[in-house]
Amino acid sequence: MKYIIVGLGNFGSSIAQKLTSLGNEVIAIDSDMEKVDYFKEKITHTIRMDATDELAVSDLPLDETDIVLITIGEEQGSNLMATALFKNFGVKRLISRAINPLHKKVLEAIGVDEIVHPEAETAERWSNKLHLKNVIDSFELNQDFSIIEAQVPKEYVGKTIKELKVREEHNLLILTIVQRKEKTTEIGEKEEVDKIEGIADPNVKLKEEDILVIFGKNSDIDAFIDTNSSEDSQKQDSES
């Protein structure tokens, strides 16, 4: 996959390096030449650029980029301007960093696809979420094992965990099933609420809106996600 990361602070540079190490193409942008030079051997491409300059941004391969991530944290104005600019260019998926609650509200008004809170979420966690398709969240236990939340693949809907034989065929363990719903708080804000089924019942039929919590080796998780992503893509191509 191809990514554009705007901002080479601690959070942005960590994500850019992780995604590069996973074999993705990453274009990292910062206005500080010292940072650009420092990371040029650790990230696929590093560019000194003002991400609020419309002409400069228009020269980037936006149509070929899967995800744009705005990680600017020190300058709220620059963050908002860069976010709005990439939004206007209609990039496929736009994620931006929220600095405070008011900033988050403005980003939501702009229409950002997802919002990052670095103070509560690690770069490692976000790297995995961005790298693995259909993965909603992940928690790396160590360099070999992780727990992930993944959307139920379309071909799994209506089948039971027992019928899928995920453990036998993929060497993975489905820990539980989560149903994620949206509710409105007393002050009118939207928030997601999880209903956890407890230990996964092997005889329960999976629904389209279910989220699987899966444990296993990172290599097995990668293979499982890639297999199901490929099957989904093939089905979409045949339907079209």
DAURKA-V400262 format. One record per pair of residues at least 6 apart in sequence whose ideal C-beta (glycine too) atoms are under 6 Angstrom apart, sorted by the first residue. I is the first residue (numbers start at 1). GAP is how many residues later the second one is. Records with the same first field share a line. If there is no record, write none. Layout:
BEGIN
I=GAP, GAP
END
This chain:
BEGIN
1=23, 65
2=23, 62, 63, 64
3=16, 23, 64
4=23, 61, 64
5=7, 11, 23, 64
6=23, 45, 64, 76
7=64, 65
8=20, 22, 27, 31
9=64
11=60, 107, 112
12=59
13=26
14=109
15=108, 111, 112
16=10, 12, 27
17=25
18=109
19=7, 108
20=6, 23, 24
22=109
25=19
26=17, 18
27=18
28=15, 18
29=18, 20, 22
30=6
31=19
33=15
36=10, 12
39=7
40=6
49=7
51=31
52=26, 29, 30
57=28
62=27, 29
66=26
67=26, 63
68=18, 23, 26
69=26
70=12, 13, 26
71=26
72=6, 7
73=24
76=23, 27
83=13, 27
84=26
86=8
87=7, 23
93=20
94=18, 19
95=19
96=11, 16
97=19
98=6, 9, 17, 19
104=11
107=8
124=16
125=13
128=10
129=6, 9
132=93
133=92, 96
134=16, 17
135=13, 15
136=13
137=12
138=8, 10
139=8
140=6
144=73
145=72
146=72
147=68
148=66, 73
149=62, 64
150=62
152=54, 58, 60
153=75
156=50
157=49, 51
158=47
160=43, 45
161=13, 39, 41
162=40
166=6, 8
167=6
170=54
171=49
172=42, 44, 48, 52
173=42
174=26, 38, 40
175=38, 40
176=20, 21, 24, 37
177=20, 23, 33
178=16, 18, 33
179=16
180=12, 14, 31
181=12
182=8, 10
183=10
185=6
END
